[in-house]
Every structure is written in structure tokens, then in C-alpha cells.
Amino acid sequence: MSSLDNTIYFANDHFVVNEQWVDLFLHFMKIKPKTATPLKGWYKTARAKISDIGEQEFIDKGVHWLKHSIEKSKTKAGAEYYGLAVADSVMREDLSPTGQLPKWVVDVYGDQILYDKFIQNPSCTNGFINYFYNTIGGRIMRGFLHASALVESKDVDELVTQFLDDHADECPDLVDIYMQKEADKAIPKILYLRTKVKTKSILKKIDKALAELADVNNISVNDILALAPNEFDLSVTGEYSQTIDGYKLHCQIDSHKSVRFTYIKPDGTSSVSPPKSLKEEFPENLKSFKKDVKSIQAMIADRVKKLGDVYRQDYSVSYSFWTKVYVDNSLMAIATKNLLWVINGSTGTQVARWNDGQFVGADNNPVAVSGQDTLSLWHPVNANEQELERWQRVYFANNLQQPFKQLFREFYRKPDSDNIADGDMANFSGYLLKKDTVAALAKAQGWTTTGLSSEDSDRVSFKFQDSQLVAEFLVEEKYLDEYSKVRGSAHIVSKGLQFVSGKKAISLQSIPATYFSEIMRDIDLFVAKSLLYLDVEEERNYENTAKWYWSPQFDFRLNFLMRICTAEGVDNKFQFEKPFIFIKNSKGVTRIHVGFGHIYADDLTFEGNVADYKPKKGRKIRFLPGLDDGFIEKLYGKVMDSINE
């Protein structure tokens, strides 16, 4: 029997490994290691080779053989360690009836064949990754998976889904496979994959794929997220329930941080904690229910995070599409609860919030919207003082909580000239900062920090997704003798902000107001959190001078704190003198830095930080501006407890 007429028998079927199959298998084995993505040309060639065999023949013979090999291999040694890739052993046996690999494999790989089994890869010795990416059978299997993007077949889809369920955290190929499909088919598949993956490198690849799909289809990543299948049967009002043998387990999910459980017994009585009988009779069901709730909260939190990124994009959608994305989808309905929207229609521009199935204005009257009107997220930098004050009163009076700070968001207006020093940025230049802290904060906010990695640190950069626009926060190295690192400086001095496009500086007047405000908000954060001291010429006593630092964002914090304390009738119980709140009580005088949260005695002895403070039991703030700002709750708690001491 020659290497080109080997007959593979499986189940009740068989096929002859002729030249056309050999040609396809060799093409499968040409995909590079796992870090590489097959090029478009690979898929084009694979399609042609499948056509030579016949698409139905490819499915009926090749795919069924692979599925049979996987099923047969489940009893093989190592299946628990190598997963589906252990099918390599069955596939090699079928391809090697004489006990030796076929000549067509040896001719291609020659000395790369190791132990008549592996293609050499010194970095791998065992596990699914080694078997899937480095064995003969594994590489043929990988080719079948990628070819699944080229044929329409339930059997092929089941094969890919099997890999998704068993190896989502180990197999980045799944992203590439789905990206070969049409957008309406690729999006749900990739979003489902995203719920299964925890590996950071694969998550990063998924997010990159989603961004590419969003760009190609002229929508946002949030719009794509809205198309994710709701596997939990969650209502748009946030209700999630399960019934177990007469018990009803109910959870009201108000936000990604707030849930309320109710348990109803078969006799109709209810409680907020699980009944003893439920815990004893159905412990695993109860555990699974709570796990589902945590998964739902995690998915909502993911959408909330990406909503904030919309402020750095030129984003607007039609009302008809908006309802599909933000109203009909339960996860997005909860994630966008109580947000303000700008409605642009034929009659002009209006600001409104979604409430009980309709848009309402600040006066709580309905706002008419038509299908072709466009909507975008409202940002305070685009509002005048009267509009801002009016909406803040509405939210404060009704305790309307937002998923992130929007209405009470820090904002920064552009100066009238191109000189940033004329605006809010004036006091952000000339500060000595901790370089590592700036780098960590910048990365968390999506900035690029390669400009801090050399000994000549000069900038951190942020590139806007929908343009060539780049914001650059300029810095320079500052050495402080023993305070510096062995290689490079541990400190940098802020030099200012510039916007560039194509490496050319551009006028501030051409920068969208929301872009400028969000970049300034980031820089304010970098400076406030990494500040060493104010005057770079004095180079010592930085701890004392930092105590007196005041940032524009601190003004927002103070304004909101004063509104709360006024509503509670305690605004006359303390004094404020920038940057401290002074509270007199039986213990003397307590100073609290409104910005940093540092707590000092009257003689400026450091006593702790608000961030580490635990308010007294029962102390709860009546309203938070956004669920992403827990600091204000602790600050308010410390102020109130200090007043009552």
C-alpha cells in the first residue's frame, strides 16, 4: 500500500488518502505556531483545495473522521491532561498503518520530526498546547478548525464549539476562525467566546477583534456588546429568577454593584436570606444561582467600563438602533440606567433621560423622539451652568444613581487661545511626579507608556480610536540623588500637554471639547496621585508642600460634599480652608484633605487616610454621583463621624 492510497476506516465509513487529501493536510500543517494568525492567502488556498475534494466530501469524510478520532481518544491515556488534542494518537495510527509516518509527512518535515511524533518545539514538553500545536495530528486538527470558516455545516460548527467549551483559555485560534465569518455571525460567536475566556492575552485578542468589527461596521464596541446572547434570561428591569422544587430564588439586579435577593418557600413565605431547608436540600443549586448573579454583574460591569470610553470616540446612533442596543438588551439596559442622552432631531437638540419606557426632560415631561433622530452620550463640558445645575437638582432630589460619573463628572473647558496655560492646565506643569505611579495610572486609563521606558523619558500618549489624533503629556527626567533608581530616574517633571496628528502639533480649537476634557481629567489624575511636591527647584520638604496641593478635580469633590452636608443640615458644623476641612470636636481639631483624603491632627501630624477609613456601623450616604466613585462615600462618613465625636 503506497502513501497515497492509504484507506482510513472509521465507524461505518472510510476514505482514501489520495493526492488531494494529502495536499490539503500539508496545507493544514503549514499554519505557523500558535502565536501566528493564518494570512488571508492561506484561507483562499484552503478553499480551493477543499473545492478540489468537494465540500460535502470534506464534511462527510474528513470532518467525520476527525470527530470520530476525538471520540475514540477519550479512553486514551493522557486525555485528562491533553484534552481534545490527544486525538493525535488515533489520527497518527490511522495515517500510519505500517507503524511509520507516511512519506509525505517525512518529506516535508524531515529532521524536524521528533520521536516519529512531534514537530520539534523545545519550549513545549507536554499539555494541550504541545499536542495541539506541535504534533502531526494536532496540526491537521488545527487546519480542520480553521477550514470551518469556509464551509457551512452543523457538524463543523459543533466541532469548533467543542473546542470552545473545552479549550477557550488555551486556543487563541478560535478568534481568528470566527473573524473569517460575516459580521452578523462572527459577533455573537466572539462575544460568547469572551464569556468563557480568562487568559489575558486571548482577552486582548478578542477586544482587538471586537474593535475591528466595530470599525468595519461603523458602530461602537458597546453596540456590539449589545448583540451578545443573554444566556441568563435576565429581564430588562434586572429581574433574574430560578425555581427549584417549589422554591423560588429571585434576585433584583439594580446595577453591577447592587443586588437584592429574595427567597420564597413552597408555602409562600419569603426571606432575604436563603432558608435553612433550601441550603440543606439544594446546596449546589443555590451555589449555582449565586454564581449566575455574579456572572451577570461582571458582564454589566464590563459594559459600564466601555461606556466611559465612548467619550473618546465620535459616537452617535439613530434612535431606532439605540432602542435595540440600549433598551431591548437587558444587560445594556441596566448598564445605562439613569444616564443622560443628547437627542438631535429636526426640531433641534434636547437633553433627556430614559424613564419608564420614554425619554423625559429635567421637568419630567416626555420628550418626543423619532426613529431617525440621533443620540449621543451627554457630557457636562458641553452644558452651560444653568443646564448643569438644573439636572443635578433633579438627580439629587430623586436619588438617581448613575453607573459611572456623568452628571457630576469632572470636566475641563478648552482655553480661548491655543495656549493651554491660559486654561485649567496652568497648574499641571512643573510638578515632580513618581514615574512608576504615572506609568501605572496611564496604562489603566488606556495610555501608551513606551515613552517612559527609556532613560530619556519624555511623554505618555493616548491615541483616539476613530482618528489619527494623539494626546501627549510631556515630561522630562529628574534625578534626586539617592532618591533615584540605579538606571534612569525614578522621577519626572511634568512639562505640559499637546495634541498631534501625523506627528504634527495641531490647534486646540480643532479638538472636540469632550476629547480635551477627558484627557485633562486623566492628567489631573496622574498629577494628583503621583505628585511628590510642588516646587521642583526646592527639591526637599516635598511631603509638607504636597499637603497643600489643590487640583481642579478636588473642586468637584468639594462641591458635591457641600451639597450632601447642606441637605443633611450639617454644613455649619465644619469650616473649609483650601485644601482642608476643619472639624472641631471633643478630641480637638481634625483636618481632612478633601482631595487626597489624608487625615491630620491640628499640628499636621498624619493620622491616616479616608480611603482606609471604615464609617461607623449604620452610616450610609444618601446618594452617590456614580458607582465608580466610592471615595466620596468614605469622605462623607469620616466627616460625619468626626462631627459626632
N, C-alpha and C positions, 0 to 999 in steps of 0.2 A: 504493500500500500504506500503510495507516494505521499509527500506532504501536502499535495494539492487535491487529493481525493479522499481525505480523511472524513469519515462519516461520524457525526456526533449523534448518539442516541439519548433521548431524554423523555421521561414519561412515556406517552404513547406516540411520540413524534420523533423526527430526526431531520438532519440536513447535512449536505455535503459541503465541506470547507473547500470550495473551489477558488479559483484565482480572484474572483470578485469579492468573496468574503475575506480572503487574505489581504487584498488591497485595502478593504475597509478597516480591518483590525489593525493593520500597520498605521493607517491614518489615525486611528484612535490612540495608538501608543506614542504618537508624535507630540501629543499635548505635553507641554513642559511641566515641571514640578508645580506643587500646589499654589505657590505664590503667583504663578503666571496665569493670565486670562487668555483663552484662545482668541486669536485675532478673527476679524470678520472673514478673512480669506479661508480660515480653517472650516468655518461653518458652510461657506459656499462650496468648498471641495467636498465636504461630508455629504451635503445634499445631493451632489452629482453622483457620488459613489452609492448612496442609498437608492437613487433612481436606477442605477445600473442593475442592482439586485432586485428592485421592485419594493415600493414602500410597504405593501401588505406582506410580502415575503419577509422583509426585515422585521416586521412586528410578529408575524406568526411563528417564525423560526428563531431569529436572533434574540428578540426580547423575551420570548417564552423560555428559551434555553437559559438565559441569564436569571430569570425569576425561579426557574427550576433549580438552578445551581445554588441560589441563595437559600431556598427552602431545604435542599438536601444538606447544605453545610451547617445547618443549625445544630446537628448532632456531632459535628466535628470538634476535636479538641481546640481550645482557644477561642471558641465562638463568643464567650463572655468577655474576652479582652479585645478582640478584633472586630466584633460586630458583623455587619453585613459583608465587610471586606474579606472575611475568612472564606467566602465563596471562591476565592482564588484557588484554593486547593482542589476543589471539584472541577473548576474550569481547566486547570492545568492537566488534570487526569484525563479530561475529555479531549484536550488538544494533543496529548502525548500518549497515544495508545501503546507505543513501544517502550514507554518509560523515559524517553528523552524528549526534550523540547523540539518542536518542528524546526526544520531547517530555515524556514522563512523568518523565524524569530532570531535564531543564532546568526544568520547572515546580516541582520540589521544591527544587532546589539553586540555581537562578538564578545570581546573580553569584558564588557560591562555586565555580562550575566554572572551572577554570584551564586554558587551552590545550585546551579541549574534552576534557580527560582527567582531571586531578587535582581533587579537592576540596581547597581551599586549606588548607595547613598550613605556615606559614613556617618551622617548626622542622625540617622534613624536606625534603631535596632529592633523595635517591636511596636505593638499597638496598632490601632486602626489606621493612623496616618501613614505608617510604614507600609502596611498591607495595601491600602487603597492607592497610594501614590507611587509605590516602588515595586510592586510585584507585577508579573505579566498579566495575571487575571484582573488585578486591581485596575491596571491602566486600560484594559479593554472595557472593564465595567465603567470606568470614568467616561470613556468615549460614548458608550451607550447612553449615559445620563445626559451628556451634552447634546447628543443627537436627538434627544427627546424634544428639544426646542424646535426641531424641524419637521416633526410628524404629529398628526392629530390622532391620539389613541388613548383610550381609557387605561389600557394595560401599561402604557408608557408613563402616564401620569401617576398611576398607582406606584410604580417603581420609584419615581422621584419623591413622591410623598413618603414612601417607606424610609428613604434616606433622610428626609427632612425630620421625621419623627424620631429616628434613632441617632442621627449624627449631625444635627443642625449646628452644634457647637464646635464641630471638628471639620466641617466640609464647606469652605467658602465658595466652592463651585456652584452651589445652589443659586447664589445671587447672579452669577454670570448666565446660568441656564435660563432663569426667569427673565433676565433683561433682553433675551433674544425674542421674547414673545411680544405681541401687540400690547400697548399700554393698558387697555381695559382688562387684559388677562394677567399682565405682569404685576400690576399694582396690588391686587388682592393677595397674590401669591407671596410677594415680598413682604407685605405687611403681616401676613400670617407667620412667615419665617421670623420676622422681627420679634414676635411674641415668644419664640422658642429659644432665641439666642441670648447668651450671657457673655460670650467671648468678645472682648473689646475690639479686637482687630476686625472681626466679622461684623460687629455692630457698626463700626466706622465705614465699612464697605457698603453696608445696607443703606446708611444715611446718605452716602455719596450717590448711590443708585437712585434713591428717592429724590434727591436734589436734581439729578439729571432728568428724571421723568417729569418733575415739576417744570423744569426749564423748557423741555421739548413741548410740553402740553400747555405752556403759558398759564400755569396755575401755581399756587404755593404748596409747600410741603404740608401745611395744615389742611389744605383741600384734599391732598392725597390721603392723609391720615383719616379723614372723614369717611373715606371709602373702605376702611378696614371692616372686615366682618365682625359683627357683635356676637361673639360666641356665648355670652353670658345671659342673653335675654333680659338685658337691662332696659328699663323704661326711660323715656326722655326726661321724666321728672326725678330720676335717680332711685327708683324702687327696684330692689332685687330680692327675690323670694325663692325658697325651695320648700317642698312638702315631703316629710319623712314619716310614713306610717301614722298619719293623723296629726303629727306636729307640724306647725308652720314656722319656718325660720325666715324672718323678714329683716331687711336692712335698708334704711333710708340713707343713701349716699348723697350728702349735700355738696361735697367738694372732695378734692384729693386729700384733704386733711381732716375732714369731719364726716363721721358716720354715726348712725343711731340704730342699735339692734333692738328687735322685739321678738320674743319667742312666745308662741301661742300653743297651749296644750290641747290635746283632743277634747277636753271638757270646755274649751273656750276661754279659760283664764290665761292671762298674759303676764309677762315679766320682761325686764330689760336685760336680765342675765339668764343664761341657759338653765332650765330646770334640771334638778338632780337626776330625774328619771331619764331625760334626754341624754345627759352626759354618760350615764351608765349603760343605756341600751344602744346608743348610736354614736360612740365617741369618734369614729373615723368620719362619719357623715358630717358631724359638727365641725371637725377639723378641716374637712374639705370645703365646707361653706365659708368659713372664715378666711381660708386661703384664697377662695374666689374673690372675696371682697377686697383683699389686699392686692390681688392682680388687677382688679378694676381700678382701684385707686392709683396704682402705678401707671396704668395706661392713661388715665386722666391727667396725672402729673406730667407725663411725657408731652401731652398735647398742650398743657398750660405753658410749659417751658418754651415750646416752639412758637406759641402765640406771641410771646415777648419779642421774638426775633423778627416778627412782621414789621416792627417799627424801623428796621434797617433794610426794608425792601419797598419797592414801588408796587404796592399791592392794593387792588380793588377788584370786586366781583359784582356781577349782576345780582339783583335781589332774588331772582328765580334760582340762581345757582347757590346763593347764600343760604336760602332756606333748606336746600338739600344738604349742604355741608354743616351748618350750624344749628339747625332746628330739628331736622328729621333724624340726625345721628345722635344717639343718646350720649355717647362719650363726649362729643363736642358740645352738646347742649349743656352739659354740666361744666365742662372746662371753660365755657364762655359766659357763664351765668353772671348777670349784672354788669357786663361790660357796656361801654358807650360806643355807639357807631355813628359815623358821618354818612348821611344819605344825600347823594347828589342826584337830583331829578330835574325834570323840565320846569318845575316851579321854583327851583333854587336849592340851597343847601340847608339841611336840618340836622340837628343832633338828637339822638333818641336812644332809649334802651329797650330791649325786648322784655315784655312782661305779659304773662298770661295769654300768649298767642298773638300778640300785636306789639307794634312799636308805640311807645309813649314818650312825650316830651317832659321837660322839667316840671310842667304844670300838671302832669299825669294825664293829659288829654291824648287821645290816639293821634298818631302821625300817619298820614296816608302814604303808601309806597306802591309803586307799580313794578311789574316784572323786569323792566329794562333799566330801572334806576340802579345806580352803582353804590356799593357800600365799602367803606374802609374803616379801620380802627381809629377811633378818636384819640388824639394826643393833646395834652394840656398846652404844649408850646404853641399850638395853632389857635388857642382860645383867648379871648380878652378877659380882663379881670372880672367883669360882671358875669359873664357866662360861667367862668370857673367857680365863682362864689355861689352862684345860683344852684349849680349841680351839686356842689359839696354840701350845701344845706339840705338838699333832698336826700342824699345818701346818709348823711349824719342823722337826720331826723328819723329815717326809716331803718337804720342799722343795716344798710345794704352792703354786703361784703363782696369784694371782687377777688377773683382768683390770683391776681397779681396787682401791684400798684399801678393804677391807670389814672384815676381821678385825682389822687393825692401823690402822683408821681413827681419826682424832682425833674425840673426842666430848665433849660438854659437857652436864652434867646441870642440870636446872632447879633453882633455889633453892627452899627450902621455902616462902618467902614470895613476895609479888609484887614485892619489891624486888630488882631484878636485881643491884644492888651487893652483895647477900648471896652471890651465886654466882660462877661463873667470869668473869663480865663485869666484875668490880670494877676491874681494871686496864686496861679498854678505854676509859674515859672520861678526858678531859683531855689527850689526846695531840695534838700538832701534826702534821698529815699533809699530804702533797703532793696537792693537789686533782686534778690531771690523772691521777696514778697511781691514786687511789681510783676515779676515773671509769672508767678503762680496765679495772681489775680487776673492778669491779662489772658492767660490760657483759658481760665474758667469762663471769661467773657467772649471767647472766640477770636482773640487777637493772635497774631503771629509773633513769636518772641525770638526768632533766629537772630534778630539784631542785637540781642543781649548776650549771645553765646560766645562772642569773641572777646578779646582783651580790649577792643576798641568799641565797647557798647555804644550805640548811637540812637536806637529807636525801637519802639514796638509798633506794629502795624495792624490795621484792620481793613480787610477788603470787602466791599459791599458786593453781595451776590449778583445783583442784576445790572452791574455796570463795571467799568474799569476804575471806578473811584476807589481811592485808598486813603485812609486817615493815618497819619504818622505822628506819634507822640515822641518828640525828640528829646534825647538825654545825652549826657556825657559822663565818662568815668570820673570818680572822685576817690582818691586814696586817703585813708585816715590812719596811716602808720600801722600800729598793731591791730587796729580795728578792721583792716582789710584782709582779704584772702591771700594765700601764697601766690596763686596765679590769678591775675585780674583783680579788679576792685570789687569789694562787697557792696559798694555804694555807688549811686549815680545821682546826678543833679538834673532836675527837670529843666528843659530849655524851651518848651512850647509845643504848639500843635500846628500842623499844616495838612492840607488836603492836596493830593496829587492825582493826576490821571495820565497814564503813559509816561510816568516819571517826571511830569511837568507840574509845577505848583499851579493851582487854579484859584480863581477868585472865590472868596467866601460867599459872595452874593449868589453864586450859582449852586450852592449846596442846599439841598432841601432842609427845611427847618427841623424836621424830625431827625434827620441824619446827624445834623450838628448837635442837637440837644442830647441824643443818645451817646454820642462819642464823648461829649463833655461830661456826661453822667458817669461814664466809665473812668475817665481821667480823674474826676473828683474822688471816685472810689479808690483808685490807685494811690493818689496822694494822701488821702485821709488815713488809709490803712498801713501805708509803708513809710510814713513821714518819720524822719529821725529828729530834725529840728528845723527852725525857720531860717536863720541867717547862716549861709554857707561860709561866710568869712570868719565867724567866731569859732566854729569847729569844736566847741565844748559846751557843757551845760545844756546839751540838747534835750535832756529829759524834762527840765523845768520849762523851757521855751515851748516844747510840744504841747504842754498842758494848756497853753493859751491859744492854740491853733483853732481857727474857725473856718469851716468850709461852707460854700453855698448850700450844699445838701442839708447841713445842720439847721439852716433857716426853715426848711420844710418840716423837719422833725420838731423843732420848737413850736412852730405854728400849730401843728396838729396836736401836740401835747397840751398847749394852752387851751385849745378848743375843748378837749376832753375835760380838763380840770375846771374850766368855766361851767361846762354842763353839769359837773358833779358838785359845783359850788365850793371848790377848794382853791380857786385861783388866787385868793388873798392870803393863803397860808404859806406862801414862799415868795422869794424875790428872785429876779433873774438879772444877772450882770454878765454879759458875754465873757466867757463861754459857759458860766456855771449857773446852776440853780442853787440858791442858798435856802436851807430849811433849818429853822430853829426849833429845837425840841428839848426834852429833859436831859439829853446827853450832850447838849451844846449845839454846834452848828455843823451840818453836813453839807458838803459841796458835791454836786454831781455834774460832770461834764456832759452836756446834752448831746454832743456829737460822738465822742468816744465811749461814753458810758463809764468813765473812770470815776470812782468814788473816793473823795478825800475828806480828811478831818479839816477843821478850820485852819490848822497850821500847814495845810497842804501835804500832810502825811498820807501816802497812798493806802487805802483800806480795802480795795477790791474793785471788781468790775460788774456793771449791771448785767452783762452777758452771762455771768456765772451766778447771778442772784436768783433765789427761789422765793417768789412772793409768798406771803403768809397764806395759809390754807383758807380757801373761800374767796381770796382776792382774784377777781376776774375783770378784765377790761370790758367795757360795754360795747366797744366797736373797734375793729381794726381796719385800716385803709385797704390792705391787701394781705392775702395769706402768705406772701413771700417776705413780710416784714414783721418778724416776731420780736425784734429788738424793742419796738415801741411799747409792747405789752409789758416787758420786763422793766423798762424805764418807768412807765406809769406805776407799776406795782411797787417799785422801790421808793418813788416819790410819795405815794400814799402811805406806805408803811413807815417812812421816816417822819411824816407829818404826825402820825398817831403814836410815835414813840414817846 
